[in-house]
Amino acid sequence: MAASSNDPLTQYLSHLNRRQFFAGAGLGVGSVALGSLLADNAVAGPNDPVDQQVHPALPSLPHHAPRAKRLIYLHMNGAPSQLDLFDHKPGLKNHFDKDLPDSVRNGQRITTMTSGQARFPVAPSIFKFKPCGQSGIMMSDLVPHMHSIADDITMVKTVSTDAINHDPACTFVMTGSEIPGKPSLGSWLSYGLGSECNDLPAFVVFTPTFPKASQAQALFTRMWSSGFLPSRYDGVALRGSGDPVLYIKNPPGVTGVDRRRMLDALVELNRKNFDRYADPETQTRISQYEMAFRMQASVPELTDLTDESQETLDLYGPDVHRKGSYASSAILARRLIERGVRCVQVLHRGWDQHNNLPRLIKGQCEDVDQPTAALITDLKRRGMLDETLVVFGGEFGRTVYSQGTLTDQNYGRDHHPRNFCMWLAGGGVRGGLTYGETDDFSYNAIENPVHLNDLNATILHCMGVDDRRLSFKFQGLDQRLTGVESPRVINDILT
């Protein structure tokens, strides 16, 4: 039987362009006929997101009992130097200004920024280290406040990545691929696990201010994009200045009742459009308009810190009241997950220190050290750390050899993907643990190497997700955050 001209499938096919037609032609005429028979069910199939939970989990998820229900990801964009923060190498003082041995580099690729140097002089850190907490995790004096949370974290010293430059490396750390267009970690979690909150997005992003003297890399929305997933799973970026969300306030003369009436009319138009074309993105549009309406009440309440105790505000430091600061983002991250948001991502820029590292890294650490430690302490005091996974780290590490001029008080460091430090806390992660070890030059992992896909698989596992079973069919492949190979969950760091 021929499909009706009002059939959504027929309407959809009539709007295909030539490229789309030939791309789908291999499915055969039989699939079109089957689609026509099922068209009525296709229209009725999608649940109305306005009338039900805005961010429901997939029916099969979680795959197992989650150790964490929420994720806060603190990304230090630009790549912090592991040698000056967490990977203590006291023996390097004996190699000051000596060439990095060829046996250590072993022919590994380096960037064009240093490949033309005549020498690769070893630059020991000028900062002092000390064992912290009962566990004795080594940290430098750049992060004195983090010393207090040493027994709450697992320090992974041997993380590695495939990328050697910032853009692909940042894309990789957030999406599991150097190729743009893949969903970010937060989008995968939003897609799979949904949210416990109907008045705020499941995935929220902050891009806080950073010291003016910093050498900052650009941020790209692909780091919180939903990629090929439906766009409703995009991260929602909250602004640091002005209104947290553009146009969150009604214009003069427009009341909440007026806005509700306008929204209802718009929803009806979009429903008619969906009945006609059966485009799932129309459902996304309906749900996002509804979310925007709800956020008009929830966002102002979220950003109002008057209900926070002075003790808590002091914990985060003096910048907590400065909108758009890292400290403000950290306390808002806690308030968001407190309200049921699934994933919060904070991206702090300015860690790309190819020169003047000792001076520049001090400013970066002053920005993030106290608020980061405060976040862990605050979550712990409220009994929320056990169900919240916190991740801290960059996209790769820095070289032991100096880029440019080396003195006993100044040096720079180039990109280094072979090993760098990241730490995790809460959400089923063991506290007071150092995992993995590097060689005497912090150049190669020699014990318990951890690929970024292993780390992402572990994060998903803590959230109750089997990374092999969370997939989305795209371009003929069951796409996954952790790629087509089989990463390992790092069970040694889990409780």
C-alpha positions as CSV (number, residue, x, y, z in Angstrom):
1,M,0.0,0.0,0.0
2,A,1.3,3.4,-0.9
3,A,2.1,5.7,2.0
4,S,-0.2,8.7,2.5
5,S,1.1,12.1,1.5
6,N,0.5,13.1,5.2
7,D,2.6,10.2,6.5
8,P,5.6,11.6,8.5
9,L,8.0,9.1,6.8
10,T,6.8,10.2,3.3
11,Q,7.2,13.8,4.3
12,Y,10.7,13.1,5.7
13,L,11.8,11.3,2.5
14,S,10.5,14.1,0.3
15,H,12.9,16.5,2.0
16,L,16.0,14.4,1.6
17,N,18.8,16.0,-0.4
18,R,20.7,14.1,-3.0
19,R,23.6,13.2,-0.7
20,Q,21.2,11.9,2.0
21,F,19.2,9.9,-0.5
22,F,22.3,8.0,-1.9
23,A,23.7,7.6,1.6
24,G,20.5,5.8,2.6
25,A,19.7,4.0,-0.6
26,G,21.6,0.9,0.4
27,L,18.9,0.1,3.0
28,G,16.6,-0.9,0.1
29,V,13.0,-0.3,-0.8
30,G,11.9,-2.9,1.7
31,S,13.0,-0.8,4.7
32,V,10.9,2.1,3.3
33,A,7.8,-0.1,3.1
34,L,8.4,-1.4,6.7
35,G,8.9,2.1,7.9
36,S,5.6,3.1,6.3
37,L,3.8,0.3,8.1
38,L,5.4,1.4,11.4
39,A,5.0,5.1,10.9
40,D,2.0,5.6,13.2
41,N,3.9,3.9,16.0
42,A,7.0,6.1,15.3
43,V,4.9,9.2,15.9
44,A,3.5,7.9,19.1
45,G,6.7,6.3,20.3
46,P,8.7,9.2,21.7
47,N,7.7,10.2,25.2
48,D,6.5,13.7,25.7
49,P,9.4,15.3,27.7
50,V,7.1,18.1,28.9
51,D,4.7,15.8,30.7
52,Q,7.2,13.3,32.1
53,Q,10.7,13.5,33.7
54,V,12.8,15.9,31.6
55,H,16.0,13.8,31.8
56,P,15.1,10.1,32.3
57,A,17.7,7.4,32.3
58,L,17.8,4.8,29.6
59,P,15.7,1.8,30.5
60,S,18.8,-0.5,30.9
61,L,20.8,1.9,33.1
62,P,22.6,1.9,35.4
63,H,24.2,-1.5,34.5
64,H,25.3,-2.1,38.1
65,A,25.0,-0.4,41.5
66,P,26.7,3.0,41.1
67,R,29.4,4.0,43.5
68,A,28.8,7.7,42.4
69,K,25.6,9.4,41.4
70,R,27.2,12.6,40.2
71,L,30.4,13.8,38.6
72,I,32.3,17.1,39.0
73,Y,35.2,17.3,36.5
74,L,37.8,20.0,37.2
75,H,39.7,20.4,33.9
76,M,42.9,22.5,34.0
77,N,43.1,23.5,30.4
78,G,46.6,24.0,29.0
79,A,48.3,21.1,30.9
80,P,49.6,21.6,34.4
81,S,53.2,20.6,35.0
82,Q,53.2,17.3,36.9
83,L,56.9,17.9,37.7
84,D,56.1,21.1,39.6
85,L,52.9,19.9,41.3
86,F,52.6,16.2,42.1
87,D,55.5,14.1,40.6
88,H,58.4,14.6,42.9
89,K,61.8,13.9,41.4
90,P,64.5,15.1,43.8
91,G,67.3,13.4,41.9
92,L,66.9,15.8,39.0
93,K,68.9,18.4,40.9
94,N,71.9,16.3,40.0
95,H,71.1,16.6,36.3
96,F,70.5,20.4,36.2
97,D,71.3,21.8,32.7
98,K,72.5,18.4,31.5
99,D,71.1,17.0,28.3
100,L,68.2,14.6,28.6
101,P,69.6,11.1,27.9
102,D,68.6,9.7,24.6
103,S,67.8,6.4,26.4
104,V,65.0,8.2,28.2
105,R,63.5,10.0,25.3
106,N,64.0,6.9,23.1
107,G,63.1,8.6,19.9
108,Q,59.6,9.7,21.1
109,R,58.0,12.5,19.1
110,I,58.2,16.1,20.4
111,T,56.4,19.2,19.2
112,T,57.8,21.6,16.6
113,M,58.1,24.2,19.4
114,T,61.2,22.4,20.8
115,S,62.3,20.0,18.0
116,G,64.6,22.7,16.6
117,Q,66.4,23.2,19.9
118,A,70.1,22.4,19.9
119,R,69.8,20.9,23.4
120,F,67.2,19.5,25.8
121,P,68.5,20.7,29.1
122,V,67.0,19.0,32.2
123,A,65.1,21.6,34.4
124,P,64.4,20.3,38.0
125,S,61.5,21.9,39.7
126,I,62.4,24.9,42.0
127,F,59.4,24.2,44.2
128,K,59.6,22.2,47.5
129,F,57.6,19.0,48.0
130,K,56.4,17.3,51.1
131,P,54.5,14.1,52.1
132,C,50.9,15.1,52.9
133,G,48.4,13.5,55.2
134,Q,48.8,10.1,56.8
135,S,49.1,8.6,53.3
136,G,52.2,10.7,52.5
137,I,51.1,11.7,49.0
138,M,53.7,14.0,47.6
139,M,52.6,17.5,46.7
140,S,54.5,20.8,46.1
141,D,54.2,24.0,48.1
142,L,52.3,25.4,45.1
143,V,49.1,23.8,46.4
144,P,49.2,24.1,50.2
145,H,45.4,23.8,50.6
146,M,45.3,20.5,48.6
147,H,47.7,19.1,51.2
148,S,44.7,18.9,53.5
149,I,42.8,16.6,51.2
150,A,45.6,14.1,50.5
151,D,43.9,11.3,52.4
152,D,40.7,11.8,50.4
153,I,42.2,11.4,46.9
154,T,43.9,8.9,44.7
155,M,46.8,10.4,42.8
156,V,47.3,8.7,39.4
157,K,50.8,9.6,38.2
158,T,50.9,7.6,35.0
159,V,48.0,8.9,32.8
160,S,48.9,9.0,29.1
161,T,47.1,10.3,26.0
162,D,47.4,9.9,22.2
163,A,47.6,13.6,21.4
164,I,50.5,16.0,21.7
165,N,48.9,19.4,20.9
166,H,46.2,21.2,22.9
167,D,43.2,21.1,20.6
168,P,43.2,17.4,19.8
169,A,44.3,16.6,23.4
170,C,41.4,18.6,25.0
171,T,39.0,17.0,22.5
172,F,40.4,13.6,23.4
173,V,40.3,14.0,27.2
174,M,36.6,15.1,27.0
175,T,35.3,13.0,24.2
176,G,37.6,10.0,24.0
177,S,38.7,10.9,20.5
178,E,40.9,13.5,18.8
179,I,38.4,13.8,16.0
180,P,35.8,16.5,16.6
181,G,32.1,15.6,16.5
182,K,32.0,13.0,19.3
183,P,29.9,13.4,22.5
184,S,31.6,14.6,25.6
185,L,31.7,12.6,28.8
186,G,29.0,14.8,30.4
187,S,26.8,14.3,27.4
188,W,27.2,10.5,27.6
189,L,26.3,10.5,31.2
190,S,23.3,12.8,30.6
191,Y,22.2,10.5,27.8
192,G,22.6,7.3,29.7
193,L,21.7,8.2,33.3
194,G,19.6,11.3,32.9
195,S,19.1,13.7,35.9
196,E,17.3,13.7,39.2
197,C,16.3,17.4,38.6
198,N,13.6,18.7,36.3
199,D,14.4,22.4,36.9
200,L,18.1,22.4,35.8
201,P,20.0,20.8,33.0
202,A,21.5,17.4,33.5
203,F,24.9,18.7,32.4
204,V,26.2,22.1,33.3
205,V,29.5,23.8,32.3
206,F,31.6,26.6,33.8
207,T,34.4,28.4,32.0
208,P,35.8,30.6,34.9
209,T,38.1,33.6,34.6
210,F,41.9,33.0,35.0
211,P,44.9,35.2,35.8
212,K,45.5,37.9,33.1
213,A,49.1,37.0,32.7
214,S,48.3,33.4,31.8
215,Q,49.1,31.8,28.5
216,A,45.6,30.6,27.7
217,Q,44.4,28.2,25.1
218,A,41.0,28.7,23.4
219,L,38.1,26.6,24.6
220,F,35.8,24.9,22.1
221,T,32.2,24.0,22.7
222,R,33.0,20.5,21.4
223,M,34.4,19.8,24.9
224,W,30.8,19.9,26.2
225,S,28.9,19.1,23.0
226,S,26.6,16.1,22.5
227,G,28.2,15.4,19.2
228,F,26.0,12.9,17.3
229,L,23.8,12.4,20.3
230,P,20.5,14.4,20.3
231,S,21.3,18.0,21.0
232,R,19.3,17.9,24.3
233,Y,22.3,16.3,25.8
234,D,24.6,19.3,25.2
235,G,26.2,20.8,28.3
236,V,24.6,24.1,29.3
237,A,27.3,26.8,29.9
238,L,26.4,29.2,32.8
239,R,27.9,32.6,32.3
240,G,30.1,34.3,34.9
241,S,29.0,37.9,34.2
242,G,25.5,39.4,33.8
243,D,22.7,36.9,33.8
244,P,24.0,33.3,34.2
245,V,21.9,32.4,31.2
246,L,21.1,34.9,28.4
247,Y,17.5,36.2,28.4
248,I,16.7,34.3,31.6
249,K,14.7,37.2,32.8
250,N,11.4,38.2,31.2
251,P,11.5,41.6,29.4
252,P,9.6,44.5,30.9
253,G,5.8,44.1,30.7
254,V,6.0,40.3,30.3
255,T,4.8,38.2,33.3
256,G,5.4,34.6,34.1
257,V,1.8,33.9,33.1
258,D,2.4,35.6,29.7
259,R,5.5,33.5,29.3
260,R,3.7,30.3,30.1
261,R,0.9,31.1,27.6
262,M,3.5,31.9,24.9
263,L,5.4,28.6,25.6
264,D,2.2,26.5,25.5
265,A,1.4,28.0,22.0
266,L,5.0,27.3,20.9
267,V,4.8,23.7,22.2
268,E,1.6,23.2,20.2
269,L,3.2,24.4,17.0
270,N,6.2,22.2,17.6
271,R,4.0,19.2,18.2
272,K,2.3,19.8,14.9
273,N,5.7,20.0,13.3
274,F,6.6,16.7,14.8
275,D,3.4,15.1,13.7
276,R,4.2,16.2,10.2
277,Y,8.0,15.3,10.0
278,A,8.7,13.0,12.9
279,D,12.0,14.7,13.5
280,P,13.3,13.8,17.0
281,E,15.1,17.2,17.2
282,T,11.6,18.8,17.4
283,Q,11.1,16.9,20.7
284,T,14.4,18.3,21.8
285,R,13.2,21.8,21.0
286,I,10.1,21.3,23.1
287,S,11.9,20.0,26.1
288,Q,14.6,22.7,25.9
289,Y,12.0,25.5,25.8
290,E,10.3,23.9,28.8
291,M,13.6,23.7,30.6
292,A,14.4,27.3,29.9
293,F,11.0,28.3,31.4
294,R,11.8,26.3,34.6
295,M,15.3,27.7,34.8
296,Q,13.8,31.2,35.1
297,A,13.0,30.3,38.7
298,S,15.8,27.7,39.5
299,V,18.9,29.6,38.2
300,P,18.4,32.8,40.3
301,E,17.9,30.7,43.4
302,L,21.0,28.6,42.5
303,T,23.3,31.6,42.2
304,D,22.1,33.3,45.3
305,L,24.6,32.5,48.0
306,T,22.9,34.2,50.9
307,D,21.8,30.9,52.3
308,E,25.5,29.8,52.6
309,S,27.1,30.1,56.0
310,Q,30.0,32.4,56.5
311,E,32.1,29.4,57.4
312,T,31.4,27.8,54.1
313,L,32.1,31.0,52.1
314,D,35.4,31.5,53.9
315,L,36.3,27.9,53.1
316,Y,36.3,28.7,49.4
317,G,38.3,31.9,49.8
318,P,37.8,35.6,49.0
319,D,37.0,35.1,45.3
320,V,33.8,33.1,46.1
321,H,31.8,36.3,45.7
322,R,33.4,37.4,42.4
323,K,31.1,36.2,39.7
324,G,32.8,34.0,37.1
325,S,35.8,33.1,39.3
326,Y,37.0,29.6,39.8
327,A,35.9,29.8,43.5
328,S,32.4,30.9,42.5
329,S,32.2,28.0,40.0
330,A,33.4,25.5,42.6
331,I,30.7,26.4,45.1
332,L,28.1,26.5,42.4
333,A,29.2,23.1,41.3
334,R,28.4,21.8,44.7
335,R,25.0,23.6,44.7
336,L,24.2,22.1,41.3
337,I,24.9,18.5,42.2
338,E,23.0,19.1,45.5
339,R,20.0,19.8,43.3
340,G,20.3,16.7,41.3
341,V,22.4,17.8,38.3
342,R,24.2,14.7,37.0
343,C,27.5,16.3,35.7
344,V,29.3,19.6,36.3
345,Q,32.4,20.5,34.3
346,V,34.7,23.4,35.3
347,L,37.3,24.4,32.7
348,H,40.0,26.6,34.1
349,R,42.3,28.1,31.5
350,G,45.9,29.4,31.4
351,W,48.1,26.4,32.2
352,D,50.1,26.4,29.0
353,Q,53.5,27.5,30.4
354,H,56.1,27.2,27.7
355,N,58.2,29.9,29.4
356,N,58.2,31.7,32.7
357,L,56.7,28.7,34.3
358,P,57.7,29.4,37.9
359,R,56.0,32.8,37.9
360,L,52.9,31.8,35.8
361,I,52.1,28.6,37.6
362,K,51.9,30.4,41.0
363,G,49.1,32.5,39.7
364,Q,47.2,29.5,38.4
365,C,47.6,27.7,41.6
366,E,46.5,30.7,43.7
367,D,43.3,30.7,41.6
368,V,42.4,27.0,42.0
369,D,44.1,25.5,45.1
370,Q,41.9,26.8,47.9
371,P,38.5,26.4,46.1
372,T,39.4,22.9,45.0
373,A,40.4,21.7,48.4
374,A,37.3,23.5,49.8
375,L,35.0,21.6,47.4
376,I,36.3,18.3,48.6
377,T,36.0,19.4,52.2
378,D,32.5,20.9,51.7
379,L,31.2,17.7,50.0
380,K,32.6,15.6,52.8
381,R,31.1,17.7,55.5
382,R,27.7,17.4,53.9
383,G,27.9,13.7,53.5
384,M,27.9,14.0,49.7
385,L,31.5,13.0,48.8
386,D,30.7,9.3,48.9
387,E,28.2,9.7,46.1
388,T,30.1,12.4,44.1
389,L,33.1,11.6,42.0
390,V,35.5,14.5,41.6
391,V,38.2,14.5,38.9
392,F,41.1,17.0,38.6
393,G,43.7,17.2,35.8
394,G,44.7,18.5,32.4
395,E,45.0,17.2,28.9
396,F,48.7,16.1,29.0
397,G,51.8,16.8,31.0
398,R,55.0,18.9,30.6
399,T,58.5,17.9,29.6
400,V,61.4,17.6,32.1
401,Y,63.6,19.5,29.7
402,S,63.4,23.2,29.4
403,Q,61.9,25.0,26.5
404,G,64.0,28.1,25.7
405,T,66.4,29.6,28.2
406,L,67.1,27.7,31.4
407,T,68.4,29.3,34.6
408,D,68.3,28.1,38.2
409,Q,65.1,30.2,38.8
410,N,63.4,30.2,35.4
411,Y,62.4,27.7,32.8
412,G,59.6,26.6,30.5
413,R,58.2,23.2,29.6
414,D,56.8,21.8,26.4
415,H,53.9,19.3,25.9
416,H,54.4,15.8,27.1
417,P,51.7,13.1,26.5
418,R,53.5,10.1,27.9
419,N,52.7,10.6,31.5
420,F,51.0,13.2,33.7
421,C,49.1,13.3,37.0
422,M,45.4,13.4,37.6
423,W,43.6,12.8,40.9
424,L,40.1,11.5,41.8
425,A,38.2,11.7,45.0
426,G,34.9,10.4,46.4
427,G,32.4,8.2,44.5
428,G,34.0,4.8,45.2
429,V,37.6,5.9,44.9
430,R,40.1,5.0,47.5
431,G,41.5,7.9,49.6
432,G,45.2,8.3,50.3
433,L,46.5,6.3,47.4
434,T,49.3,7.0,44.9
435,Y,48.9,4.8,41.8
436,G,51.5,4.3,39.2
437,E,55.2,5.4,39.0
438,T,57.3,7.2,36.4
439,D,61.0,7.0,35.7
440,D,63.6,9.3,37.3
441,F,62.9,12.0,34.7
442,S,59.0,11.9,34.8
443,Y,59.2,11.0,31.1
444,N,57.9,7.4,30.9
445,A,55.5,5.3,33.0
446,I,57.3,2.4,34.5
447,E,54.6,1.0,36.7
448,N,50.8,0.8,36.2
449,P,50.3,2.9,33.1
450,V,46.8,4.4,32.7
451,H,45.5,5.4,29.3
452,L,42.8,8.1,29.2
453,N,40.4,5.6,27.9
454,D,41.1,3.5,31.0
455,L,40.4,6.5,33.2
456,N,37.1,7.2,31.3
457,A,36.1,3.6,31.6
458,T,36.7,3.8,35.4
459,I,34.7,7.0,35.7
460,L,31.8,5.4,33.9
461,H,32.2,2.3,36.1
462,C,31.9,4.4,39.2
463,M,28.7,5.9,37.8
464,G,27.2,2.5,37.3
465,V,27.9,2.3,33.6
466,D,29.7,-0.5,31.7
467,D,31.6,1.4,29.0
468,R,31.2,-1.5,26.6
469,R,27.4,-1.4,26.8
470,L,26.8,2.4,26.6
471,S,26.8,3.0,22.9
472,F,25.0,4.9,20.1
473,K,24.7,3.7,16.5
474,F,26.3,6.4,14.2
475,Q,27.9,6.0,10.8
476,G,27.4,2.3,10.9
477,L,29.4,1.8,14.2
478,D,28.4,1.3,17.8
479,Q,30.1,4.4,19.0
480,R,31.4,4.6,22.6
481,L,33.1,7.1,24.8
482,T,36.1,4.7,25.2
483,G,36.4,3.8,21.5
484,V,36.4,0.5,19.7
485,E,39.2,-1.1,21.7
486,S,38.7,-2.6,25.2
487,P,40.0,-0.3,28.0
488,R,40.3,-1.6,31.5
489,V,38.6,-0.3,34.7
490,I,41.3,0.5,37.2
491,N,39.9,-1.6,40.0
492,D,43.0,-1.1,42.1
493,I,42.0,2.5,42.9
494,L,38.4,1.6,43.8
495,T,37.0,0.7,47.3
